């Protein structure tokens, strides 16, 4: 009689395989893998899942889960509730610093198992800098942004040198960069990362929403500078786009919403206007930009989703932030009374979130179109969409801008908008087209995406729960992994192998620990401190860094705005760096302080 494994044997084998493939991450964060459960929502492992091999897929899932767990436990969740704005901003920045540090460390450790000629390169990061044109207090939370490379040492050095040229040398183009890496036989996997989506909700203690999102691609994105801006976007079921195409109707972000409603009703006959549910960002600050769009849908009789609206799965939506997760709820359904309903997404998102949503959309049956926006909330969306397609160097730029605004513009305003467009152009974002799609961000026409989301708190749109405490020192974390081939939910159960106090040190950056009072002069120094501090500086204060020579980093503390880092914290970090430089000059020869 052939021997067959019991369910318990299969479970143990599964845990053993996952523990082996993720062992470097587990060891780095002092965790023990107690259990793994994989639920396939679509597809299966046997069909093939992503362009990364199985071991790397598991390591990336673990990195996402560990980041979500660490942020939930040690990111000061809810400490900004009912606090004045400066305190809230400080909590947000601490949470983002912790989450980005955890993800960065996890990526560094898993990169040791990458194929020898491969690298993971962060091309887009949400929150690393103020969105183009914003003031510091409006953004600039520390996160992983453009140019961070994770690879074996020789590959990382090769790429770091060229990324520095992309940032600093205007004569070094994207095409030259891509040709050089191809000639060298180096394979880059690009990434768009938001280590703490819905930071404000997290800091204010909301009960739903915060998550870690990482999208990995089989090629780098066509981006050449650290950049964060806004992108208008529209997500609809693919069936609606196909119906419009069959009727020779151009359906994209510019299409009047009356025509879009007509195509929705043609695709799903019997759908009443009030049963077309439009998820769009809400709030007073968005009225100038999105008010006309809200009015357009309301006049058509459609429903604009607000906080507390009950989704078909019984969960309550929110619309104050979070433009990525709602696309999981986009689509058509029939209620208990037989009435047809359709949910779509309309409006805008930050650039990283928009690209993440656009690269997820084809994998879950959605069509999308996007337009570039400025970061100035001074125009309604139907006029705003024309600004970024103006030529900032044209002699008639000021007149063209005034024509969009339908009023005279002063010189300062003109210069601000001119710089907005230049920032996007210099970062190699596609400008001058009627609409853009995910394809415009990739050098090849064909691209593949592994989309990962780790949930700190429950997500109403996918009905996946957040971090769950199973028992003392044991936590379960859910990660959703999606590709064109399948969609899986992975539940990982971790046991903390150290006390909460010790784990708090493990998950937090060294520089933050020293600023909080830990005595760095009495702590045992390791050579790895050099790499950790270099990593932390790139996350915490990228705008203050100047790269020089083969491997050097020069820190300009005067470039850091007080709203991003207090003078006291800057002084403490400088003191720490001076001490390391003086006492360990060989290990810190890469560091210069201005």
N, C-alpha and C positions, 0 to 999 in steps of 0.2 A: 504494500500500500504506500503510495507516495506521501512523503511528509509535507504537511502544510503548517505554516506559521499561524499561531493564534493572534488575535487582535492585540494582545498585550506584547507579544514578541515584536510585532510590526511597529507598535508604538515605541518600544525601547530602541529598535533599530533606527527609527526616524530621529529620535532624540540624539542618539549617538552620532548619526551622520551630520545633523545640524551643529552639534557641539564641536565636532571636529572641524567643520568648515568655517566656523565662527570663533574658533578658540582664541585668536589673537585679540579680538574685540572683547570677548568675555573676560580675558585675563586683564586687559587694560583697565576695565571698569569694575573689576572685582565682583563679577557676577557668575552665578551658576545656572545653567539652563536646566530647568526642572521638567519642562514639557513643551511640545510643539504640536499644534493642530492646524492642518491645512484644509480649507474648505474651498472647493472650486465652484465659483459662480458662473464661469463660462470656460470651456476648454478643459484641458488636463495636461499634466506634466509630460505624458508620453508623446503628445503632439509636438513638443518643443515649445518653449515659452518666450525666450528673448535671445538677443544676440550675445549676451554674456553666458558663459558656461554655468552649470548648476552651482558650483562652489561659490562663484562670485555673486550669483543671484542671492544665495542664502546670506552671504556676508553683507550685502547691501540691505537686505531686509532687516538683518540684525542691527546694522548701523542706524537705520531709521527708527527701529523700536527702542534702542538704547537712548537715542537723542530725545525721543518723546518721554521716556521714563525719567531720565535725568532732569529734564526741564520741568516736568510735573512735580518732582520731589524737591528740587533745589533751586528752581527759578523764581522764587518769591511769588508764587501764584496768589492772586487776590490782595496783595499788600498795597496796591494802589487804589483800592476801593474807597471812594469818598475822600480822597486826598487832594490837596491843591495840585495844580498842573505840574510844578517843578518836581514834586515827589512822585507823581504818576510817571512822568518822563524818566526819572531815575530808575524806577522799578522796571519800566519797559526796556531800558537799555541794559540793565543787569540780567533780565530774562533772556534777551537776545544774545548777549555776550556768552551766557552759560550754554545756551542751545547751540550756538555756532561753534563754540569751542568743543563741545561733545561730538558734534558731527564731524568737525575737522579732524579730531583725534581718531575717530572711528575710520574715516576715509584713509588717513595716513597708515593705520595698521592693516587695513584690508588691501591697500595698494601693494603690499609686499607679496601678495599672491596673484597680482596682475601678470599677464604674459610679459616677457622681458622687454618687448618693444612697445608696450601699451602705456597710456597715461589717462587719468581722469582730470579734466580741466574744467573748472567752474567758469562758465561764460556769462551767466546772469544770476544775480542775487538780490532778493527783496530786502531793502532796508539798509544796505551798506552805506549809502550816502543819501543826502536829501535828493528827492526827485528833481530833475533838472529845473532850476529856477526857484526851488523852495528855500525857505530860511531853515537854519539848522534845527530849531526846535520843532519843525514840522515833520522831521524824518531823521535820517542818519543814525538809525539804530545799528549796532555792530552785527554784521552777518557775513556770510561767505559771498564774495563777489568776484568780478572778472579777474582772471589771471592766476587764480590759485591752482597749483598743479600737484597731483598726487601720483607718484610713480616710483619706480626703482631709482636709486640715486643718479646714475648716469643719464637716464632719460629725463629726470626732473631738472638736472642742471642744463641740459641741452635746451629744454623748453623754456625754463625760467629766463634764460638769456634772450630768447626771441620774444617772449611775452613783454619783457621790459622794453624792448625796441618798439613793439607795437604801441605801447603806452607813451613812450617818450620821443620816438623818432618819427616825425611826420612824413619822411621819405620812405619809410618801411611800411609797405602796404599789406593788406590781408592776403592778396594773391601771392606775394612773395613769401609770406609766412607759410601759406598752405603748400606752395611748391617745395619749400625747403624741408618741411616735415615729411612730405611724401617722398622726396629724393633720399632722405635719411632712413626711410622705412619705419618711421614712427607712426603709430596709430593712436589718435586722440579720441577719447570718448568725452564728448561735451556734456555739461550738466547745467541745469537751471535749478537753483536751490532756494527754498525758504524754510529755514530751520524752525521758525516759529510763526506760522501763519495765524493771523488774528491776535497779534501781540497785545493790542489794547484790551480786548476781551479777556485775555489771560491775566493781565495786570489788574484789571478791575474785578476779577472773580466771577466772570460769567460762567454759567453751568454747561455751555456747549461751545464748540467751535475750534479752539486751538489745536493745531496739528503741525507735524513736520512733513514737508513735501520735498521730494527730490526726484527730478526727471533726468534720466541718463539716456544719452543718444549715442548712436554708433558713429558719430562724426562731430567735430566741433561746430558751434554756431558761428555764423559770419559776423562776429562782433570783435571790435578792436580796442575798446576803451571801457573802463568802469562807467556804467551808465544806468540810471534808473529814471524812467519817465512814465507817462500814461498812454494807454492805447484804448481807443474805442473798439468795442467788440460786440458781435452778435452771434449767438449760438442757437441753432434750430435743429430739429430732427432732420436727418439726411433725406427721409422720405419727402419732406416738404420741398427741399432743394431740388430733388429729382422731379417732382410734380411741376415745379416752376420751369425747369429746363425743358420738360416735354411740351409745355405750353409756350415756349420761347419767351419766357419772362425773366428778366435780369433781376435776381434776388440776392442782395448783399446789404451791407451796412447802410448804404445810401438810399436803398429802396424806401419809398413812402410806406409807413406802417399800415396804411389802409390796404395797399397791395399785398403786403406780407400776410395780413389777416385773411385776405381773400384766398391766398395760396394755402394757408393752414386749413381753411374750411373746405377747400377743394380736395385736399389730401385726406382729411378726416371729416367726411360729410356728417352734418348734424351737430357739429361743434358750435355751440352758442358763443357769441363774443365774450360774455361774462365768464365763460369757462376756459378762456385763453388767459393763462396766468403768467405774468411777466415779472421775473426776478431781476431787479435792478437795484443798485445802491441807493439808499435813501438817506435823509438827513438834511438839516438846514444848510450845511456848507456846500451841498451839491445842487441846491435849487437853481443857482444861476446857470450851471452847465446842463443839468438834466431836466430842469423844470419843463421846458418845451416838449421833451420826449415823454415825460409822465402825462402831460396834457394831451398829447397826440393819442396815446393809448387809451386814456380815460374817455376822451371824446368818441372813440370807437366802441366804447362799452366793455373794453377788456379790464381785467383785474390786475392791479399793481400790488405785488406781494409786500406786506409790511411785517414787522416783528410780531411773532405770535401766531401767524397764519398756520393752520394745521395742514401739513403735507399729507399725501395719500397714505404714507406709512404710519401716520398718527403722531409724528414728531412736529415740534414747532420750529418754523423757519425764523431766521433773523436776517436783517438787511442793512445793518449798520456797517458791516465790513464783510470780508470773506468772499471774493469773487471766483474762487477756484472750486470749492466743494459743491456749490449748487449745480454744476453741470451734471453731476451724478443723478440729479432729480429731473433733468431735462428730458422731455419725451411726452408720449401720449398714454392715457389710461382711461378706463371706463369705471365710473363709480357704481355703487350698489343699486342705484336707480336706473342704470343703463345709459347715463349721460356721458358723452365724450368730453375729456379734458386734455389740454395741452399746456405744458410748461416750457417756456423759452427763457433765455438770458439776453439782456439788452443793456447797453450803457457803456461802461468803461472799466478798466482795471489798471493796476500798476503793471509795468512792463514784464516783470518776472512772472507774476500771476497770469497775465494774459498769454504769454508764450507757453506756460505750463498747461493752461486750459486748452489752448489751440492744439498742442501736441497730444493731449489726451483725447480730444473730441473725436478724431477719426476712429479710435479704438473702441468707442462706445456708441457708434452710430449717429454722430452729430456732424453737422456742417457748420463752418465758421467763416467769418470775414472780419477784418480789422482795419483800423485807420490810426495813424499816429496823431496824438494830441500833444498840446503843450502842457506845462505844469502851472499855468495861470488860470484860475477859475473865474475868468472875466467874460466869457462868451458862452452863449447857448451852443449845444452840441452840433446843431445843423450848420453853424458858421465856424465853430472851433475846428472842425475837421479839415477846413481849407488852409489853415495857417501853416501847418508843417510842410505843405507842398509849395510854399513860396520860396523863391531863390533869395537867400539872405545877402548875396553879393550883388544883386541886380541894382541898377541905378534907381529904378522905380519901386524898390522894396517898400519904402515908407508909404508911398501912395497906394500900393497894392494891399498893404496891411490896413491902412485906413479904409479902404474899400470893403474889406471883410468886416471891420468893426462898424462901418457906416457912421463914422465920426472922425474928427481930426485926432491925430496922435502926437503926443509930445516926444521929444528926442529920447528921453530916458525910457519910455515905454517901447519905442521902436528898437532901441539897443537891447532891451531885455528879451524881446521876442526873437530878434536876430540871433542872440546867443543861444536861446533855446533850440533853434533850428540847427545851429552849428554844432551844438553838443550831440544831438542825435546823428547828424551827418558824420561827425568825426568818429563816432562809435560804430559807424557802418550800418546803421539802421536804414532800411529801405524807405526812401522818400520819393515823392513825385509820381506815385502810382495811385490809381483810383482806390483800390483796396489792396491790403496785403494779407497773406495767409502764412501758415507755419512754414510752408516751402521756402518763403523768402529769407528765412533765417539759416538755411543750410546750403553748403556749397554743392551738394548733389541733389538731383531731383528726387531720389529715393532715399528715405531716411527711416530709421526705426527708433522706437522709444520704449524704455522701461520706466513706467510711472509708479512711484511709491509714495504712500501717505501713511504716516504713523499718528495715531490718535491719542492726544493727551486727555481730552475730554470728549464726551459723546458728540458725534456728528449727525445732525438731524437728517441730512440729505441722503446718506447711505445707510442710516440706522445702525452704525457701528459704534459700540461703546468705547469709552476712553480707558485710561489706565485703571485697573481694578486691583484693589488690595485683596489677595486671596486669604492670607493669614499673616502673622507677624513676619516681616522681612521677605515676603513673597508677593510678587506683583505680576499681573497678566497684562500684556500690551498687544493691541491689534494693529496689523499693518495690511493695507490693501495694495496689491501688486497687479498692475494692468499693462497688457501689451496687446498688439493686434491679434495674437494667437489665443489669449485667454485672460481671465480675470480671477484672482484668487485672494482669499482672506487668510492671513496667517496669524494665529494667536500664539505668542511666545510667553512662557511663564518663567520669570527670573527669580532666583533667590539671592538676596544680598549676602555676600560672604564677609562683610564688615559691618560695623555699627553705622547708623545713620550719620553720626558726626564724622566718621572717617570717610564715608562715601561722599559727603558734602565736599570734602577736600579733593577727593578723586575727580569729581565732576566739574569743579570750578577752576578757572584759569589761575595760574600761579600769581600773576600780577594783581588780580582781584583779591586773592587771599592775602597778599602782602599789604595791600591797601586797607584791608579789613583788620589788620593788626598782627598777623602772623610774623614772627621775627625771622626774617630771611637770613640774618647773619648767624643764627644758631641752627638753621636747618641744614641737613646733609646735602651738599651740592653734587649733582651728577652731570655728566657730559650731556645727557639728554635735556637738561635744563636749557641749554643753548637753543636747541631746536624748538622746544616748547615755547620759549619766550619769543623767538622769531615768529612762530606761528601766531601767537597771541597778538603781537604788534600789528600783524597784517589784518587781523580780525577787528581789533579794538580801535585802531587809529590809522586806517589806510591812507587817509588824506594827508597825514603828517609824514609819510614815508617817501624817501627819494632813493631809488635803486641806482647803484653805481658799480663800475668794475665788473668782476666776474660774479661776485656773490654779496656785495656790500649793501647795507641798508643804512641810510642817514635819516635820523629822526628830527623833524622840525616841530617842536612843541608849540611854537607860536602859530602854527596853522590849525590848531585844534580849538574850536569855538567853545566858550564856557557852557553853552547849552548841550554840548556833546560830552564834555568831561569837565568836572569842576577844577578850578585852579589847584585845590588841595590834592586832588587825585593825580593831576599832571605832575605836581611837584614830587609826590611820593613815588610815582613810576620813574621819574628821572633819577631820583635818589637811588632806587633799586638798580636801575641800569648802570649808573655810575659805579656802584659797588661791584656788580658782576664784572664790568669792564676792567676795573682796577685790580681785582683779585683773581680773575680768570681770563687774562688777556688773550691766550691762545684760543680758548673755546669761543670767545666773543670778539675775535678779530674782524668779523663781518659787520660789527656795530659801530656807528659813529653818532655822536650827539651834537646837535647844533645849539 
